[in-house]
Amino acid sequence: MYSIEIENNAEKFLKKISKQDSEIILKKIYSIRKEPFKYLKRLRGQKLWRLRVLKYRIIVDVFVSRGKIIVLRIGHRKNVYDC
């Protein structure tokens, strides 16, 4: 099972959106701990992965050797990829 680490900017975004949406996002993040690659899709030209939840996208980095998933960014699907 993978451990989850959430970066500061992702936590800030979760505080900005509605409580209901943030709870749904967190449930989904913690539900992929057993089989992350079943739910994640690779981003083109990068070593990062994305997870779709509602109208939001979660950008993560997966370290298989350490058994860790790091949540880098969470944002609306329109502008989460602009960084």
N, CA, C and O atoms as a GROMACS GRO file, in nm:
protein
  332
    1MET      N    1   0.084  -0.118   0.000
    1MET     CA    2   0.000   0.000   0.000
    1MET      C    3   0.089   0.125   0.000
    1MET      O    4   0.189   0.131   0.071
    2TYR      N    5   0.051   0.222  -0.080
    2TYR     CA    6   0.126   0.346  -0.093
    2TYR      C    7   0.085   0.446   0.015
    2TYR      O    8  -0.030   0.448   0.061
    3SER      N    9   0.182   0.529   0.056
    3SER     CA   10   0.150   0.637   0.148
    3SER      C   11   0.122   0.763   0.065
    3SER      O   12   0.171   0.777  -0.047
    4ILE      N   13   0.043   0.853   0.121
    4ILE     CA   14   0.001   0.974   0.050
    4ILE      C   15   0.066   1.094   0.117
    4ILE      O   16   0.066   1.106   0.240
    5GLU      N   17   0.121   1.183   0.035
    5GLU     CA   18   0.177   1.309   0.084
    5GLU      C   19   0.118   1.421  -0.001
    5GLU      O   20   0.125   1.416  -0.124
    6ILE      N   21   0.060   1.522   0.063
    6ILE     CA   22  -0.005   1.632  -0.009
    6ILE      C   23   0.078   1.758   0.009
    6ILE      O   24   0.106   1.800   0.121
    7GLU      N   25   0.116   1.819  -0.104
    7GLU     CA   26   0.195   1.942  -0.102
    7GLU      C   27   0.112   2.059  -0.053
    7GLU      O   28  -0.011   2.053  -0.052
    8ASN      N   29   0.179   2.166  -0.011
    8ASN     CA   30   0.112   2.283   0.047
    8ASN      C   31   0.014   2.350  -0.048
    8ASN      O   32  -0.096   2.386  -0.008
    9ASN      N   33   0.055   2.368  -0.175
    9ASN     CA   34  -0.035   2.438  -0.267
    9ASN      C   35  -0.161   2.356  -0.296
    9ASN      O   36  -0.267   2.413  -0.322
   10ALA      N   37  -0.152   2.225  -0.290
   10ALA     CA   38  -0.270   2.141  -0.307
   10ALA      C   39  -0.363   2.154  -0.186
   10ALA      O   40  -0.485   2.157  -0.201
   11GLU      N   41  -0.305   2.162  -0.067
   11GLU     CA   42  -0.386   2.181   0.054
   11GLU      C   43  -0.456   2.316   0.051
   11GLU      O   44  -0.572   2.326   0.092
   12LYS      N   45  -0.388   2.419   0.005
   12LYS     CA   46  -0.448   2.552  -0.004
   12LYS      C   47  -0.568   2.551  -0.098
   12LYS      O   48  -0.670   2.613  -0.070
   13PHE      N   49  -0.554   2.479  -0.210
   13PHE     CA   50  -0.666   2.472  -0.305
   13PHE      C   51  -0.785   2.402  -0.242
   13PHE      O   52  -0.899   2.443  -0.262
   14LEU      N   53  -0.759   2.296  -0.167
   14LEU     CA   54  -0.869   2.223  -0.102
   14LEU      C   55  -0.945   2.312  -0.003
   14LEU      O   56  -1.065   2.295   0.015
   15LYS      N   57  -0.876   2.405   0.059
   15LYS     CA   58  -0.941   2.495   0.153
   15LYS      C   59  -1.025   2.600   0.082
   15LYS      O   60  -1.120   2.653   0.141
   16LYS      N   61  -0.992   2.632  -0.043
   16LYS     CA   62  -1.065   2.733  -0.119
   16LYS      C   63  -1.198   2.682  -0.172
   16LYS      O   64  -1.295   2.758  -0.180
   17ILE      N   65  -1.204   2.555  -0.208
   17ILE     CA   66  -1.326   2.502  -0.269
   17ILE      C   67  -1.424   2.459  -0.160
   17ILE      O   68  -1.394   2.463  -0.041
   18SER      N   69  -1.543   2.417  -0.203
   18SER     CA   70  -1.646   2.378  -0.107
   18SER      C   71  -1.602   2.256  -0.026
   18SER      O   72  -1.523   2.173  -0.073
   19LYS      N   73  -1.653   2.248   0.092
   19LYS     CA   74  -1.616   2.138   0.182
   19LYS      C   75  -1.658   2.003   0.123
   19LYS      O   76  -1.586   1.904   0.135
   20GLN      N   77  -1.773   2.000   0.059
   20GLN     CA   78  -1.823   1.877  -0.002
   20GLN      C   79  -1.729   1.828  -0.112
   20GLN      O   80  -1.695   1.710  -0.118
   21ASP      N   81  -1.687   1.920  -0.200
   21ASP     CA   82  -1.595   1.882  -0.308
   21ASP      C   83  -1.460   1.837  -0.253
   21ASP      O   84  -1.402   1.740  -0.302
   22SER      N   85  -1.410   1.908  -0.152
   22SER     CA   86  -1.280   1.870  -0.097
   22SER      C   87  -1.285   1.733  -0.030
   22SER      O   88  -1.188   1.657  -0.035
   23GLU      N   89  -1.397   1.700   0.034
   23GLU     CA   90  -1.411   1.567   0.095
   23GLU      C   91  -1.413   1.458  -0.012
   23GLU      O   92  -1.353   1.352   0.007
   24ILE      N   93  -1.481   1.483  -0.123
   24ILE     CA   94  -1.487   1.386  -0.232
   24ILE      C   95  -1.347   1.365  -0.290
   24ILE      O   96  -1.307   1.252  -0.317
   25ILE      N   97  -1.272   1.474  -0.309
   25ILE     CA   98  -1.137   1.465  -0.364
   25ILE      C   99  -1.046   1.386  -0.271
   25ILE      O  100  -0.972   1.299  -0.316
   26LEU      N  101  -1.052   1.416  -0.141
   26LEU     CA  102  -0.966   1.345  -0.046
   26LEU      C  103  -1.001   1.196  -0.038
   26LEU      O  104  -0.912   1.113  -0.027
   27LYS      N  105  -1.130   1.164  -0.043
   27LYS     CA  106  -1.171   1.022  -0.042
   27LYS      C  107  -1.113   0.950  -0.162
   27LYS      O  108  -1.064   0.837  -0.151
   28LYS      N  109  -1.119   1.014  -0.278
   28LYS     CA  110  -1.068   0.952  -0.401
   28LYS      C  111  -0.916   0.934  -0.393
   28LYS      O  112  -0.863   0.830  -0.432
   29ILE      N  113  -0.846   1.036  -0.342
   29ILE     CA  114  -0.700   1.026  -0.330
   29ILE      C  115  -0.662   0.908  -0.241
   29ILE      O  116  -0.575   0.829  -0.276
   30TYR      N  117  -0.728   0.896  -0.127
   30TYR     CA  118  -0.693   0.788  -0.034
   30TYR      C  119  -0.745   0.652  -0.080
   30TYR      O  120  -0.698   0.549  -0.031
   31SER      N  121  -0.840   0.650  -0.172
   31SER     CA  122  -0.892   0.521  -0.221
   31SER      C  123  -0.799   0.456  -0.323
   31SER      O  124  -0.810   0.336  -0.347
   32ILE      N  125  -0.708   0.533  -0.383
   32ILE     CA  126  -0.620   0.475  -0.486
   32ILE      C  127  -0.492   0.419  -0.427
   32ILE      O  128  -0.404   0.376  -0.503
   33ARG      N  129  -0.478   0.417  -0.296
   33ARG     CA  130  -0.352   0.374  -0.233
   33ARG      C  131  -0.316   0.230  -0.263
   33ARG      O  132  -0.197   0.198  -0.272
   34LYS      N  133  -0.412   0.142  -0.280
   34LYS     CA  134  -0.380   0.001  -0.305
   34LYS      C  135  -0.335  -0.023  -0.449
   34LYS      O  136  -0.235  -0.090  -0.473
   35GLU      N  137  -0.410   0.030  -0.546
   35GLU     CA  138  -0.378   0.012  -0.687
   35GLU      C  139  -0.381   0.146  -0.760
   35GLU      O  140  -0.478   0.174  -0.830
   36PRO      N  141  -0.279   0.228  -0.745
   36PRO     CA  142  -0.286   0.362  -0.804
   36PRO      C  143  -0.290   0.364  -0.956
   36PRO      O  144  -0.357   0.449  -1.015
   37PHE      N  145  -0.221   0.272  -1.021
   37PHE     CA  146  -0.212   0.277  -1.166
   37PHE      C  147  -0.340   0.231  -1.235
   37PHE      O  148  -0.354   0.244  -1.357
   38LYS      N  149  -0.432   0.179  -1.159
   38LYS     CA  150  -0.564   0.143  -1.212
   38LYS      C  151  -0.646   0.270  -1.239
   38LYS      O  152  -0.732   0.271  -1.328
   39TYR      N  153  -0.620   0.376  -1.164
   39TYR     CA  154  -0.699   0.498  -1.171
   39TYR      C  155  -0.626   0.616  -1.232
   39TYR      O  156  -0.689   0.712  -1.276
   40LEU      N  157  -0.493   0.611  -1.237
   40LEU     CA  158  -0.414   0.723  -1.285
   40LEU      C  159  -0.388   0.712  -1.434
   40LEU      O  160  -0.381   0.603  -1.490
   41LYS      N  161  -0.373   0.828  -1.498
   41LYS     CA  162  -0.337   0.833  -1.638
   41LYS      C  163  -0.212   0.918  -1.653
   41LYS      O  164  -0.201   1.023  -1.590
   42ARG      N  165  -0.119   0.873  -1.735
   42ARG     CA  166   0.010   0.941  -1.753
   42ARG      C  167  -0.010   1.070  -1.831
   42ARG      O  168  -0.086   1.073  -1.927
   43LEU      N  169   0.058   1.178  -1.790
   43LEU     CA  170   0.057   1.303  -1.864
   43LEU      C  171   0.158   1.295  -1.977
   43LEU      O  172   0.268   1.244  -1.959
   44ARG      N  173   0.121   1.344  -2.093
   44ARG     CA  174   0.209   1.337  -2.210
   44ARG      C  175   0.335   1.418  -2.190
   44ARG      O  176   0.329   1.534  -2.147
   45GLY      N  177   0.448   1.359  -2.221
   45GLY     CA  178   0.575   1.429  -2.216
   45GLY      C  179   0.627   1.460  -2.077
   45GLY      O  180   0.722   1.536  -2.062
   46GLN      N  181   0.565   1.402  -1.974
   46GLN     CA  182   0.607   1.427  -1.837
   46GLN      C  183   0.610   1.295  -1.761
   46GLN      O  184   0.558   1.194  -1.808
   47LYS      N  185   0.671   1.298  -1.645
   47LYS     CA  186   0.675   1.180  -1.560
   47LYS      C  187   0.572   1.189  -1.450
   47LYS      O  188   0.588   1.129  -1.343
   48LEU      N  189   0.466   1.264  -1.475
   48LEU     CA  190   0.361   1.284  -1.376
   48LEU      C  191   0.235   1.211  -1.421
   48LEU      O  192   0.222   1.168  -1.535
   49TRP      N  193   0.142   1.198  -1.328
   49TRP     CA  194   0.016   1.129  -1.351
   49TRP      C  195  -0.099   1.221  -1.314
   49TRP      O  196  -0.081   1.315  -1.237
   50ARG      N  197  -0.218   1.192  -1.367
   50ARG     CA  198  -0.335   1.270  -1.331
   50ARG      C  199  -0.447   1.179  -1.286
   50ARG      O  200  -0.458   1.063  -1.326
   51LEU      N  201  -0.531   1.237  -1.202
   51LEU     CA  202  -0.649   1.168  -1.151
   51LEU      C  203  -0.767   1.261  -1.171
   51LEU      O  204  -0.759   1.379  -1.134
   52ARG      N  205  -0.876   1.212  -1.229
   52ARG     CA  206  -0.994   1.293  -1.253
   52ARG      C  207  -1.094   1.273  -1.140
   52ARG      O  208  -1.128   1.160  -1.105
   53VAL      N  209  -1.140   1.385  -1.084
   53VAL     CA  210  -1.243   1.382  -0.980
   53VAL      C  211  -1.333   1.502  -1.005
   53VAL      O  212  -1.288   1.617  -0.999
   54LEU      N  213  -1.460   1.476  -1.033
   54LEU     CA  214  -1.557   1.582  -1.063
   54LEU      C  215  -1.501   1.670  -1.174
   54LEU      O  216  -1.460   1.619  -1.279
   55LYS      N  217  -1.498   1.803  -1.154
   55LYS     CA  218  -1.445   1.895  -1.254
   55LYS      C  219  -1.300   1.933  -1.223
   55LYS      O  220  -1.247   2.029  -1.279
   56TYR      N  221  -1.237   1.858  -1.135
   56TYR     CA  222  -1.102   1.886  -1.091
   56TYR      C  223  -1.005   1.779  -1.140
   56TYR      O  224  -1.045   1.666  -1.169
   57ARG      N  225  -0.878   1.817  -1.149
   57ARG     CA  226  -0.773   1.723  -1.183
   57ARG      C  227  -0.667   1.729  -1.074
   57ARG      O  228  -0.634   1.836  -1.023
   58ILE      N  229  -0.616   1.614  -1.040
   58ILE     CA  230  -0.514   1.601  -0.936
   58ILE      C  231  -0.388   1.552  -1.005
   58ILE      O  232  -0.387   1.445  -1.066
   59ILE      N  233  -0.280   1.631  -0.995
   59ILE     CA  234  -0.152   1.596  -1.056
   59ILE      C  235  -0.066   1.533  -0.947
   59ILE      O  236  -0.041   1.594  -0.844
   60VAL      N  237  -0.021   1.409  -0.972
   60VAL     CA  238   0.057   1.337  -0.871
   60VAL      C  239   0.186   1.283  -0.932
   60VAL      O  240   0.200   1.268  -1.053
   61ASP      N  241   0.279   1.256  -0.844
   61ASP     CA  242   0.403   1.187  -0.880
   61ASP      C  243   0.406   1.059  -0.796
   61ASP      O  244   0.382   1.063  -0.676
   62VAL      N  245   0.437   0.947  -0.859
   62VAL     CA  246   0.435   0.819  -0.790
   62VAL      C  247   0.578   0.765  -0.783
   62VAL      O  248   0.647   0.754  -0.884
   63PHE      N  249   0.620   0.732  -0.661
   63PHE     CA  250   0.750   0.671  -0.638
   63PHE      C  251   0.728   0.526  -0.597
   63PHE      O  252   0.698   0.497  -0.481
   64VAL      N  253   0.742   0.437  -0.692
   64VAL     CA  254   0.713   0.295  -0.668
   64VAL      C  255   0.812   0.237  -0.568
   64VAL      O  256   0.773   0.161  -0.479
   65SER      N  257   0.940   0.272  -0.581
   65SER     CA  258   1.042   0.214  -0.494
   65SER      C  259   1.022   0.253  -0.348
   65SER      O  260   1.053   0.175  -0.257
   66ARG      N  261   0.971   0.373  -0.324
   66ARG     CA  262   0.946   0.419  -0.187
   66ARG      C  263   0.804   0.393  -0.140
   66ARG      O  264   0.774   0.407  -0.022
   67GLY      N  265   0.718   0.355  -0.233
   67GLY     CA  266   0.578   0.331  -0.198
   67GLY      C  267   0.506   0.459  -0.158
   67GLY      O  268   0.433   0.463  -0.058
   68LYS      N  269   0.528   0.564  -0.237
   68LYS     CA  270   0.474   0.695  -0.200
   68LYS      C  271   0.407   0.762  -0.319
   68LYS      O  272   0.457   0.756  -0.432
   69ILE      N  273   0.292   0.826  -0.293
   69ILE     CA  274   0.223   0.908  -0.392
   69ILE      C  275   0.226   1.051  -0.338
   69ILE      O  276   0.180   1.077  -0.227
   70ILE      N  277   0.281   1.143  -0.418
   70ILE     CA  278   0.288   1.282  -0.377
   70ILE      C  279   0.190   1.362  -0.462
   70ILE      O  280   0.200   1.364  -0.585
   71VAL      N  281   0.094   1.428  -0.397
   71VAL     CA  282  -0.003   1.513  -0.464
   71VAL      C  283   0.061   1.649  -0.483
   71VAL      O  284   0.084   1.721  -0.386
   72LEU      N  285   0.090   1.684  -0.608
   72LEU     CA  286   0.160   1.808  -0.637
   72LEU      C  287   0.064   1.926  -0.655
   72LEU      O  288   0.084   2.032  -0.596
   73ARG      N  289  -0.040   1.906  -0.736
   73ARG     CA  290  -0.135   2.014  -0.764
   73ARG      C  291  -0.276   1.958  -0.771
   73ARG      O  292  -0.297   1.844  -0.812
   74ILE      N  293  -0.370   2.040  -0.732
   74ILE     CA  294  -0.511   2.013  -0.752
   74ILE      C  295  -0.569   2.141  -0.810
   74ILE      O  296  -0.541   2.250  -0.760
   75GLY      N  297  -0.649   2.128  -0.914
   75GLY     CA  298  -0.706   2.248  -0.974
   75GLY      C  299  -0.822   2.214  -1.065
   75GLY      O  300  -0.851   2.097  -1.092
   76HIS      N  301  -0.888   2.320  -1.111
   76HIS     CA  302  -0.997   2.302  -1.206
   76HIS      C  303  -0.940   2.252  -1.337
   76HIS      O  304  -0.827   2.285  -1.372
   77ARG      N  305  -1.015   2.173  -1.407
   77ARG     CA  306  -0.964   2.109  -1.529
   77ARG      C  307  -0.921   2.208  -1.636
   77ARG      O  308  -0.840   2.174  -1.722
   78LYS      N  309  -0.975   2.331  -1.633
   78LYS     CA  310  -0.938   2.432  -1.732
   78LYS      C  311  -0.794   2.478  -1.719
   78LYS      O  312  -0.726   2.498  -1.819
   79ASN      N  313  -0.748   2.496  -1.594
   79ASN     CA  314  -0.620   2.561  -1.578
   79ASN      C  315  -0.519   2.487  -1.491
   79ASN      O  316  -0.417   2.545  -1.454
   80VAL      N  317  -0.543   2.363  -1.459
   80VAL     CA  318  -0.448   2.291  -1.374
   80VAL      C  319  -0.319   2.257  -1.449
   80VAL      O  320  -0.214   2.240  -1.387
   81TYR      N  321  -0.326   2.246  -1.581
   81TYR     CA  322  -0.210   2.208  -1.660
   81TYR      C  323  -0.124   2.327  -1.701
   81TYR      O  324  -0.020   2.308  -1.764
   82ASP      N  325  -0.165   2.449  -1.669
   82ASP     CA  326  -0.096   2.570  -1.715
   82ASP      C  327   0.039   2.593  -1.647
   82ASP      O  328   0.120   2.671  -1.698
   83CYS      N  329   0.064   2.531  -1.534
   83CYS     CA  330   0.187   2.558  -1.458
   83CYS      C  331   0.311   2.510  -1.528
   83CYS      O  332   0.421   2.526  -1.476
   0.00000   0.00000   0.00000
